[in-house]
Amino acid sequence: MPFRPSAALSKKLSASSRSWLTRQARDPYVKQRLASATSYRSRSAFKLLELDEEWGGFLSKRDVRAVVDLGAAPGGWSQVAAEKLGWVDPIMADADSDIPPDFGLSDQARIDKFGSWSSIAGRGVIVAVDLLPIAPIPGVHAMQMDFLSPQAADAVKAALMTPENPSGMADVILSDMAANSTGNKIRDVEMSLDICRSVFAFAKDNLHVRDSNEGTRKQRGGTL
């Protein structure tokens, strides 16, 4: 779907809207998402794929079985985590067709028609937290809540507890949380710092640490 409006529509748009459309049209991650056969819900999914590749495939390690995605909506990073943990296979476009199967559909309509990818048996659990609702993704436990609330850490830890992970500790913690801008620079910076402090405090108490004892199964620490 192109981001360039018609000449008639362009005249009705504000300068800021035209500027946004121009940026979107040039954005390499937007282009990659539109051209991809996978139904990633956000352009940032491709950034996470790049980070995973650049930093040794931290999501792809076989001992990664508990992932937390903070600020997860609409679910692009959780989709990548679910793929890496083997819960989903990307929908592949028909190689003989020049028109992708989801052509012309909105994100929600595409999810309704094709699902969030085809489900298979994966490993571990992904816990996704956001103030906004998140459409279902195989292997992902979505929680609509404020992560800065006093009850959030315990709720996430409880969701991570499985027979394979009775401690409820996380192997990977992802965070793309950002506060809504108020226009007050001091207030905006303070809210961003509050988020950073809350994520760091959660990671300090709930991220797996490397066990240096010989013969133990956990040879790597967690990733934040």
C-alpha positions as CSV (number, residue, x, y, z in Angstrom):
1,M,0.0,0.0,0.0
2,P,1.7,3.3,-1.1
3,F,1.9,6.2,1.3
4,R,1.7,8.8,-1.4
5,P,-1.7,10.5,-1.5
6,S,-3.4,11.7,-4.6
7,A,-3.0,15.3,-5.6
8,A,-6.6,16.1,-4.5
9,L,-6.1,14.5,-1.1
10,S,-2.7,16.1,-0.6
11,K,-4.2,19.6,-0.8
12,K,-6.5,18.8,2.1
13,L,-3.7,17.5,4.3
14,S,-1.9,19.6,6.9
15,A,1.8,20.3,6.5
16,S,2.6,17.9,9.3
17,S,0.5,15.1,7.7
18,R,2.3,15.6,4.4
19,S,5.6,15.5,6.2
20,W,4.7,12.2,8.0
21,L,3.6,10.6,4.7
22,T,6.9,11.6,3.1
23,R,8.9,10.1,5.9
24,Q,6.8,6.9,5.7
25,A,7.3,6.6,2.0
26,R,11.1,6.8,2.5
27,D,11.3,4.6,5.6
28,P,13.2,1.4,4.8
29,Y,11.5,-0.5,7.6
30,V,8.1,0.5,6.4
31,K,9.0,-0.6,2.8
32,Q,10.3,-3.9,4.2
33,R,7.1,-4.5,6.1
34,L,4.9,-3.8,3.1
35,A,6.9,-6.0,0.8
36,S,7.2,-8.9,3.3
37,A,5.0,-12.0,3.0
38,T,5.0,-12.3,6.9
39,S,2.2,-10.5,8.7
40,Y,4.3,-8.6,11.1
41,R,2.1,-6.0,12.8
42,S,4.8,-3.3,13.1
43,R,7.9,-2.1,11.3
44,S,9.9,-2.5,14.5
45,A,9.7,-6.3,14.1
46,F,12.4,-6.0,11.5
47,K,14.6,-3.9,13.8
48,L,14.3,-6.7,16.4
49,L,15.3,-9.3,13.8
50,E,18.4,-7.2,13.0
51,L,19.3,-6.9,16.7
52,D,18.9,-10.7,17.2
53,E,21.2,-11.3,14.2
54,E,23.7,-8.7,15.3
55,W,23.9,-9.9,18.9
56,G,24.4,-13.6,18.4
57,G,20.8,-14.7,18.0
58,F,19.9,-14.2,21.6
59,L,16.3,-15.0,20.9
60,S,17.2,-18.1,18.9
61,K,19.1,-20.0,21.6
62,R,17.6,-23.3,22.5
63,D,17.7,-22.6,26.3
64,V,15.5,-19.4,25.8
65,R,12.1,-20.4,27.1
66,A,10.8,-17.4,28.9
67,V,10.5,-14.0,27.1
68,V,8.9,-10.8,28.4
69,D,7.8,-8.1,25.9
70,L,7.0,-4.8,27.6
71,G,5.1,-2.1,25.6
72,A,4.2,-4.9,23.3
73,A,1.2,-3.6,21.3
74,P,0.4,-4.2,18.5
75,G,2.5,-7.3,18.9
76,G,5.3,-7.1,16.3
77,W,8.1,-8.0,18.7
78,S,6.0,-10.8,20.3
79,Q,5.5,-12.2,16.8
80,V,9.2,-12.3,16.3
81,A,9.8,-13.9,19.7
82,A,7.0,-16.5,19.0
83,E,8.7,-17.3,15.7
84,K,12.1,-17.7,17.3
85,L,10.7,-20.0,20.0
86,G,9.1,-22.2,17.4
87,W,5.4,-21.3,18.0
88,V,4.6,-19.9,14.6
89,D,5.7,-20.2,11.0
90,P,5.4,-17.1,8.8
91,I,2.7,-17.1,6.2
92,M,4.5,-17.5,2.9
93,A,3.2,-15.7,-0.1
94,D,2.3,-17.7,-3.2
95,A,5.5,-17.7,-5.3
96,D,3.4,-17.9,-8.5
97,S,1.3,-14.9,-7.6
98,D,2.3,-11.2,-8.2
99,I,-0.4,-10.1,-5.7
100,P,0.1,-11.0,-2.0
101,P,-2.8,-12.8,-0.4
102,D,-3.5,-9.9,2.0
103,F,-3.4,-7.2,-0.6
104,G,-5.7,-4.3,0.3
105,L,-6.6,-5.6,3.8
106,S,-6.1,-3.6,6.9
107,D,-3.9,-5.1,9.7
108,Q,-6.9,-6.2,11.7
109,A,-8.6,-7.7,8.6
110,R,-5.5,-9.6,7.7
111,I,-5.3,-11.0,11.2
112,D,-9.0,-12.0,11.1
113,K,-8.5,-13.7,7.8
114,F,-5.2,-15.4,8.2
115,G,-4.7,-15.5,11.9
116,S,-1.4,-14.4,13.5
117,W,0.5,-17.1,11.6
118,S,-0.1,-20.8,11.6
119,S,0.4,-22.3,15.1
120,I,2.7,-25.2,15.8
121,A,4.1,-26.6,19.0
122,G,6.8,-24.3,20.3
123,R,8.8,-24.1,23.5
124,G,8.4,-21.9,26.6
125,V,6.2,-18.9,27.0
126,I,6.2,-15.2,25.9
127,V,4.4,-12.7,28.1
128,A,3.4,-9.5,26.4
129,V,2.3,-6.4,28.4
130,D,0.8,-3.2,27.3
131,L,-1.9,-0.7,28.2
132,L,-3.5,-1.4,24.8
133,P,-5.1,-4.7,23.8
134,I,-3.1,-7.2,21.7
135,A,-4.7,-9.6,19.3
136,P,-3.9,-13.3,20.0
137,I,-0.5,-14.7,18.9
138,P,0.3,-18.4,19.4
139,G,2.6,-19.0,22.4
140,V,2.0,-15.4,23.7
141,H,0.2,-14.6,26.9
142,A,-1.0,-11.0,26.5
143,M,-1.7,-8.9,29.5
144,Q,-3.5,-5.6,29.2
145,M,-2.2,-3.6,32.2
146,D,0.1,-0.8,33.4
147,F,3.5,-2.2,33.9
148,L,4.3,0.7,36.3
149,S,1.5,-0.5,38.7
150,P,2.6,-2.2,41.9
151,Q,0.9,-5.5,40.9
152,A,2.5,-5.8,37.5
153,A,5.8,-7.5,38.3
154,D,4.1,-10.3,40.3
155,A,1.5,-10.8,37.6
156,V,4.2,-11.1,34.9
157,K,6.2,-13.5,37.1
158,A,3.2,-15.7,37.7
159,A,2.5,-15.8,33.9
160,L,6.0,-17.0,33.3
161,M,5.8,-19.9,35.7
162,T,5.6,-23.2,33.9
163,P,6.7,-26.8,34.8
164,E,9.9,-26.0,32.8
165,N,10.3,-22.7,34.6
166,P,8.9,-23.0,38.1
167,S,10.8,-20.0,39.3
168,G,9.1,-17.7,36.8
169,M,12.4,-16.1,35.9
170,A,12.9,-14.6,32.4
171,D,15.5,-15.5,29.8
172,V,14.9,-12.4,27.7
173,I,13.3,-9.1,28.6
174,L,12.3,-6.8,25.7
175,S,11.1,-3.3,26.2
176,D,9.8,-0.8,23.7
177,M,7.8,1.2,26.2
178,A,7.5,4.9,25.8
179,A,5.4,7.5,27.6
180,N,2.9,9.7,25.7
181,S,4.5,13.1,25.0
182,T,3.0,16.0,27.0
183,G,5.0,18.8,25.4
184,N,6.6,19.5,28.7
185,K,10.3,18.4,28.2
186,I,11.0,18.1,31.9
187,R,7.9,16.0,32.5
188,D,8.5,13.9,29.4
189,V,12.1,13.1,30.4
190,E,10.9,12.2,34.0
191,M,8.3,9.8,32.6
192,S,10.9,8.1,30.4
193,L,13.2,7.7,33.3
194,D,10.4,6.2,35.4
195,I,9.9,3.6,32.7
196,C,13.6,2.9,32.5
197,R,13.9,2.5,36.2
198,S,10.9,0.2,36.4
199,V,12.2,-2.1,33.6
200,F,15.7,-2.2,35.2
201,A,14.2,-3.0,38.7
202,F,12.1,-5.8,37.1
203,A,15.1,-7.2,35.3
204,K,17.3,-7.1,38.4
205,D,14.8,-9.3,40.3
206,N,13.5,-11.5,37.5
207,L,16.2,-12.1,34.8
208,H,18.1,-15.4,34.9
209,V,21.7,-15.1,35.9
210,R,24.5,-17.4,34.7
211,D,25.1,-20.3,37.0
212,S,28.9,-20.9,37.1
213,N,28.7,-24.2,38.9
214,E,30.1,-27.0,36.7
215,G,27.5,-29.3,35.3
216,T,24.5,-27.0,35.6
217,R,22.2,-26.5,32.7
218,K,22.1,-22.7,32.8
219,Q,25.4,-21.6,31.3
220,R,24.2,-18.1,30.1
221,G,22.7,-15.2,31.8
222,G,19.5,-13.5,30.6
223,T,19.3,-10.7,28.1
224,L,17.7,-7.3,28.6
